[in-house]
Amino acid sequence: MSIYRVMARRLSALKDLPLLLMRLVLAYGFYLPAKMKWSDIHGIGDWFVQLHIPLPYVSAYLVGITEAAGVVLLTLGLWVRYITLPLLFSMVVAIATVHWSNGFAAGDNGFEIPLYYMVMLFTLFVYGGGRIGIDYFLER
């Protein structure tokens, strides 16, 4: 048991690293969708009309802004808890409107990846962005 305690103590020094990695993975994951939305925001609004999303063009801008802000804020570790909420909402809507009918598997455009994003976002909401980010220094 003493080996386990020593190892656990040493590993606890790295506890902020997984939070940083989660933030960076999520930021990268939202980067291409945000870029795609902003490259043809009107086309995204047209697609949202087909999906019966309320206020489709306003929603397209809101999602585009949310995802782009998510990329920047998650990368910097700034206002992490605040940005997770709109990103979580965005993932719930994405699952309900696009992915649910395709089942679970990511290969079938199912809800697997958005679900993983939701788990990571919820973790960041609960724990914050960790000590490797701007929030940590603002809170001090």
C-alpha positions as CSV (number, residue, x, y, z in Angstrom):
1,M,0.0,0.0,0.0
2,S,2.9,2.4,0.6
3,I,3.9,2.2,-3.0
4,Y,0.3,3.1,-4.0
5,R,0.3,6.1,-1.7
6,V,3.6,7.4,-3.0
7,M,2.5,6.9,-6.6
8,A,-0.9,8.6,-5.9
9,R,0.8,11.6,-4.2
10,R,3.1,12.0,-7.2
11,L,0.3,11.7,-9.7
12,S,-1.8,14.3,-7.8
13,A,0.9,16.9,-8.8
14,L,-0.3,16.4,-12.4
15,K,-4.0,16.8,-11.6
16,D,-4.3,20.0,-13.7
17,L,-2.8,18.4,-16.8
18,P,-5.9,16.4,-17.8
19,L,-8.0,19.6,-17.4
20,L,-5.7,21.4,-19.8
21,L,-5.7,18.5,-22.2
22,M,-9.6,18.4,-22.1
23,R,-9.7,22.1,-22.8
24,L,-7.4,21.9,-25.8
25,V,-9.1,18.8,-27.2
26,L,-12.5,20.5,-27.0
27,A,-11.1,23.8,-28.5
28,Y,-9.7,21.8,-31.4
29,G,-12.9,19.9,-31.7
30,F,-15.0,23.1,-32.0
31,Y,-12.5,24.9,-34.3
32,L,-13.4,23.3,-37.6
33,P,-17.2,23.4,-37.0
34,A,-16.9,27.1,-36.0
35,K,-14.7,27.8,-39.1
36,M,-17.2,25.9,-41.3
37,K,-20.2,27.9,-39.9
38,W,-18.5,31.2,-40.4
39,S,-17.4,30.4,-44.0
40,D,-21.1,30.1,-45.0
41,I,-23.3,31.3,-42.1
42,H,-26.3,31.8,-44.4
43,G,-26.0,28.2,-45.6
44,I,-26.0,27.1,-42.0
45,G,-29.2,29.2,-41.4
46,D,-30.8,27.4,-44.4
47,W,-29.8,24.0,-43.0
48,F,-31.3,25.1,-39.6
49,V,-34.5,25.9,-41.4
50,Q,-34.6,22.3,-42.7
51,L,-34.0,21.0,-39.2
52,H,-36.9,23.1,-37.9
53,I,-34.6,25.0,-35.4
54,P,-36.4,28.1,-34.1
55,L,-35.1,31.4,-35.5
56,P,-32.7,29.5,-37.7
57,Y,-30.5,32.4,-38.9
58,V,-30.3,33.9,-35.4
59,S,-29.5,30.4,-34.1
60,A,-26.8,30.0,-36.8
61,Y,-25.1,33.2,-35.6
62,L,-25.5,32.2,-31.9
63,V,-23.9,28.8,-32.5
64,G,-21.2,30.3,-34.6
65,I,-20.3,32.8,-32.0
66,T,-20.5,30.2,-29.2
67,E,-18.2,27.8,-30.9
68,A,-15.7,30.5,-31.9
69,A,-15.7,31.9,-28.4
70,G,-15.3,28.4,-27.1
71,V,-12.2,27.8,-29.2
72,V,-10.6,31.0,-27.8
73,L,-11.7,30.8,-24.2
74,L,-11.0,27.1,-23.8
75,T,-7.5,27.5,-25.3
76,L,-6.7,30.4,-23.0
77,G,-8.4,28.8,-19.9
78,L,-10.5,32.0,-19.6
79,W,-14.1,32.0,-18.3
80,V,-14.1,28.2,-18.7
81,R,-17.1,27.6,-16.5
82,Y,-19.1,30.3,-18.3
83,I,-18.4,29.0,-21.9
84,T,-19.2,25.4,-21.0
85,L,-22.9,26.1,-20.5
86,P,-23.7,27.4,-24.0
87,L,-21.5,24.8,-25.5
88,L,-23.3,22.1,-23.5
89,F,-26.6,23.5,-24.8
90,S,-25.3,23.5,-28.3
91,M,-24.4,19.8,-28.0
92,V,-27.8,18.9,-26.6
93,V,-29.4,20.6,-29.6
94,A,-27.0,18.9,-32.0
95,I,-27.8,15.5,-30.6
96,A,-31.5,16.1,-30.7
97,T,-31.7,17.5,-34.2
98,V,-28.9,15.8,-36.1
99,H,-27.2,12.8,-34.3
100,W,-29.9,11.0,-32.3
101,S,-31.6,9.4,-35.3
102,N,-28.3,8.0,-36.5
103,G,-27.7,6.0,-33.3
104,F,-24.7,6.0,-31.1
105,A,-21.7,5.2,-33.4
106,A,-19.6,8.2,-34.5
107,G,-18.9,6.4,-37.8
108,D,-22.6,6.7,-38.6
109,N,-22.8,10.4,-37.5
110,G,-24.4,9.2,-34.3
111,F,-24.3,11.0,-30.9
112,E,-21.1,9.4,-29.6
113,I,-18.8,12.4,-30.2
114,P,-21.2,15.1,-29.0
115,L,-21.8,12.9,-25.9
116,Y,-18.1,12.7,-25.2
117,Y,-17.9,16.5,-25.6
118,M,-20.8,16.9,-23.1
119,V,-18.9,14.7,-20.6
120,M,-15.8,16.8,-21.0
121,L,-17.7,20.1,-20.9
122,F,-19.5,19.0,-17.7
123,T,-16.2,18.0,-16.1
124,L,-14.8,21.5,-16.9
125,F,-18.0,23.1,-15.6
126,V,-17.6,21.2,-12.3
127,Y,-13.8,21.5,-11.8
128,G,-13.0,24.6,-13.8
129,G,-10.1,24.9,-16.2
130,G,-7.4,24.1,-13.7
131,R,-4.2,25.9,-12.7
132,I,-2.9,26.0,-16.2
133,G,-5.0,28.8,-17.5
134,I,-5.9,32.5,-17.1
135,D,-8.9,31.8,-14.8
136,Y,-6.6,30.5,-12.1
137,F,-4.6,33.7,-12.0
138,L,-7.8,35.9,-12.1
139,E,-9.3,34.0,-9.2
140,R,-6.2,34.5,-7.1
